[in-house]
Amino acid sequence: MKIFVTGASGFVGGAIAKELISKKHTVLALSRSETSDQALRSLGAQIVRGSLGSVDPSLLQEVDAIVHCAAFVGPWGTRKDFWDANVEGTRQLLKAAETAGVKRFVHMGTEAALFNGQNMIGIDETYPYPKSTPYLYSETKGAAERAVLAANSKTFQTLSLRPRFVWGPGDTSILPVLLKMVSEGKFLWIDGGKAKTSTTYIGNLVHATELALTKGNGGNAYFVTDGFDQPFRSFLTEMMRTQGVELPSGSVPSSIAGTLAWIVEGVWRLFGIRKEPPLMRFATDIMGRECTIRIDKARKELGYEPIVDVASGLKAMKAPA
């Protein structure tokens, strides 16, 4: 297949592109800079120079499928930053894909699209979008996903995958943040890390994406996880031990952390400070809430089954001696 991948210079998109290339698919990767060009060429991808929101349909000629991983994840930014990248960028790419005659569009969504500060226990795809949410990432990823699913037709099948807490070798998001917090003495558990969470190993997400290129029902979203839930404390403790790091035991109640984050964000926005604040609501709230997810639908309709268990994934992450 000829597959167009956005976000291929990132953790998720890069892992997907690398695997697709290894399976002899032709991968076209959207790139905005020479630095990204070099990294993507090293994977074996063909470079398409451009940016999200302005992809010309001519660049998608003879493309069979699109895997859309690019997004503005923040963690800090204006509403325009989030909206332009996540919503308008996705809408424009959908339109370009339809114009070019692309047959399939796989969107990289997230369970965060459903989050407005609540526990989400044993949820599946019937769980509704919130009427509103205080988190710009949640709001815009939800709007983007709805646009993707609404674009589905007989000739243009659109699906959204919803991983939760993506982790594994090559992580450029969660792991570096945790390492930095620990090194600066800023790490604290929220409610002792007792909230349970589902997780998604990068290899399992790549596998699900491959399946979604030919399987699944258009117009549908699919949760993708490791099929195993555990408290944040046990998972993060073991993950950081793979890097030779012991997490400290200090903890703060979620009510206090959330209130402080709300105040800090308010001050930052009031004064228009672009620098990332030291405390943010999305991070504190999501770490203090349970989020456990059922993957029955992905198993039934995609034929998905986790191919790497958590213990094996942790072993793969272990830093070289």
Secondary structure, DSSP 8 states (H G I E B T S, - for coil): -EEEEESTTSHHHHHHHHHHHHTT-EEEEEESSHHHHHHHHHHT-EEEE--TT---GGGGTT--EEEE------SS--HHHHIIIIIIHHHHHHHHHHHHT--EEEEE--GGGG-SS--EEEE-TTS---S--S-HHHHHHHHHHHHHHHT--SSSEEEEEEESSEESTT-SSHHHHHHHHHHTT---EEGGG--EEE-EEHHHHHHHHHHHTT-S-TTEEEEE--S-EEEHHHHHHHHHHTTT------EE-HHHHHHHHHHHHHHHHHTT--S--S--HHHHHHHTS-EEE--HHIIIII----SS-HHHHHHHH----
